[in-house]
């Protein structure tokens, strides 16, 4: 792909400066955040892809094994089946109504573009009631969290 542009190099340094190199974070799994709105609508966000941990399972139990929205850590891998295999346990554990695949890293010249179609197909085949949105960077995804329209999506690309 050639050398990085000065803009790409600056972006990589900015991302690295925001991260952490604490061994517990690097070696023991990922961070997850759960937000439960007053009406019970729940959103679970993972900071990055990683292995399923006891902490992740405990969070799912606290939520009753269900999340309305789950950002699925979907890491780049040259073989799509590996991406799905590594992300699927999160879907099984949280039983979401809506899946938003995500990963925050950008390693120029190393990671391939993420192929989301295999994950979409597995959801279609095994969990057809689960909604799936493949978000674009800096695009709005609005979800109704209360009332009769709970779970209704509006996506603006």
C-alpha positions as CSV (number, residue, x, y, z in Angstrom):
1,X,0.0,0.0,0.0
2,X,3.0,2.3,0.2
3,X,4.2,4.4,3.1
4,X,1.8,6.2,5.4
5,X,0.9,9.8,4.6
6,X,1.7,12.4,7.2
7,X,-2.0,12.6,8.0
8,X,-2.2,8.8,8.5
9,X,0.9,8.9,10.7
10,X,-0.6,11.7,12.8
11,X,-3.9,9.8,13.1
12,X,-2.1,6.7,14.3
13,X,-0.2,8.6,17.0
14,X,-3.4,10.3,18.1
15,X,-5.2,6.9,18.5
16,X,-2.2,5.4,20.4
17,X,-2.1,8.4,22.7
18,X,-5.7,7.9,23.7
19,X,-5.2,4.2,24.5
20,X,-3.7,2.4,27.5
21,X,-0.9,0.0,27.8
22,X,-1.9,-1.2,31.3
23,X,-1.3,-5.0,31.3
24,X,-4.6,-5.8,32.9
25,X,-6.4,-4.1,30.0
26,X,-4.2,-5.6,27.3
27,X,-4.0,-9.2,28.8
28,X,-7.3,-9.8,30.5
29,X,-10.0,-8.8,28.1
30,X,-12.0,-5.8,27.0
31,X,-14.0,-3.1,28.7
32,X,-17.7,-3.1,28.4
33,X,-20.2,-0.4,29.3
34,X,-23.9,-0.9,29.9
35,X,-26.5,1.9,30.0
36,X,-30.0,1.2,31.2
37,X,-32.5,4.0,30.6
38,X,-35.4,4.6,33.1
39,X,-37.8,2.6,30.9
40,X,-35.5,-0.4,30.9
41,X,-34.0,0.1,27.4
42,X,-30.4,-1.2,27.5
43,X,-27.4,-0.5,25.4
44,X,-24.1,-2.5,25.8
45,X,-20.9,-1.2,24.3
46,X,-17.6,-3.0,24.1
47,X,-14.4,-1.0,23.7
48,X,-12.7,-3.4,21.4
49,X,-12.7,-7.0,20.2
50,X,-11.4,-9.7,22.5
51,X,-12.2,-12.9,24.3
52,X,-15.4,-13.5,26.2
53,X,-14.5,-13.0,29.9
54,X,-16.1,-13.9,33.2
55,X,-16.8,-10.2,33.6
56,X,-18.6,-10.1,30.3
57,X,-20.8,-13.0,31.4
58,X,-21.5,-11.4,34.7
59,X,-22.6,-8.2,33.0
60,X,-25.0,-10.2,30.8
61,X,-26.5,-11.9,33.9
62,X,-27.0,-8.5,35.5
63,X,-29.0,-7.5,32.4
64,X,-31.0,-10.7,32.5
65,X,-29.2,-12.1,29.4
66,X,-30.6,-9.4,27.1
67,X,-29.6,-6.1,25.6
68,X,-31.8,-4.0,23.4
69,X,-28.7,-2.7,21.5
70,X,-25.3,-4.5,21.4
71,X,-22.2,-3.0,19.7
72,X,-20.5,-6.3,18.7
73,X,-16.7,-6.2,18.7
74,X,-15.9,-7.3,15.2
75,X,-12.2,-7.5,14.7
76,X,-10.5,-7.5,11.3
77,X,-9.3,-10.9,10.1
78,X,-8.5,-12.0,6.6
79,X,-10.8,-15.0,7.0
80,X,-14.4,-13.8,7.5
81,X,-15.4,-17.0,9.4
82,X,-12.9,-16.1,12.1
83,X,-14.4,-12.7,12.5
84,X,-17.9,-14.3,13.0
85,X,-16.6,-17.0,15.3
86,X,-14.9,-14.5,17.6
87,X,-17.9,-12.1,17.7
88,X,-20.8,-14.6,17.8
89,X,-20.4,-15.4,21.6
90,X,-21.3,-11.8,22.4
91,X,-24.5,-12.2,20.4
92,X,-25.3,-15.5,22.1
93,X,-24.6,-14.1,25.6
94,X,-26.5,-10.8,25.3
95,X,-29.4,-11.8,23.0
96,X,-29.7,-8.3,21.5
97,X,-32.6,-6.9,19.6
98,X,-30.2,-4.8,17.5
99,X,-26.6,-5.5,16.5
100,X,-24.2,-2.8,15.6
101,X,-20.8,-4.2,14.6
102,X,-17.9,-2.0,15.6
103,X,-14.2,-1.7,16.1
104,X,-12.4,1.5,16.8
105,X,-8.8,0.7,15.7
106,X,-7.3,1.9,12.4
107,X,-3.9,0.4,11.6
108,X,-3.0,1.7,8.2
109,X,-1.6,-0.8,5.8
110,X,-2.2,-3.7,8.1
111,X,-5.9,-4.5,8.6
112,X,-8.1,-5.5,5.7
113,X,-11.5,-3.9,5.3
114,X,-14.1,-5.6,7.4
115,X,-16.5,-7.8,5.5
116,X,-19.8,-7.6,7.4
117,X,-21.8,-9.8,5.1
118,X,-20.9,-13.1,6.9
119,X,-22.1,-11.7,10.2
120,X,-25.3,-10.4,8.6
121,X,-25.9,-13.8,7.0
122,X,-25.4,-15.7,10.3
123,X,-27.8,-13.4,12.0
124,X,-30.3,-13.9,9.2
125,X,-30.0,-17.7,9.4
126,X,-29.8,-18.2,13.1
127,X,-31.5,-15.2,14.7
128,X,-33.8,-13.7,12.1
129,X,-35.6,-11.4,14.6
130,X,-32.4,-9.5,15.4
131,X,-32.0,-6.2,13.5
132,X,-28.6,-5.4,12.0
133,X,-27.2,-2.1,11.0
134,X,-23.8,-1.7,9.4
135,X,-22.9,1.8,10.5
136,X,-20.8,4.2,8.5
137,X,-18.3,6.4,10.2
138,X,-19.9,9.6,11.4
139,X,-23.4,8.6,10.5
140,X,-26.3,8.9,12.8
141,X,-28.3,5.9,14.1
142,X,-31.3,6.9,16.1
143,X,-33.2,4.3,18.1
144,X,-36.5,4.9,19.8
145,X,-36.1,3.8,23.4
146,X,-39.6,4.2,24.9
147,X,-43.2,3.8,24.0
148,X,-44.9,1.8,21.2
149,X,-42.1,2.5,18.8
150,X,-39.4,1.1,21.1
151,X,-36.6,-0.4,19.0
152,X,-37.6,1.6,15.9
153,X,-34.5,2.6,13.9
154,X,-33.7,5.7,11.8
155,X,-30.3,5.6,10.0
156,X,-28.9,8.7,8.3
157,X,-25.9,8.0,6.1
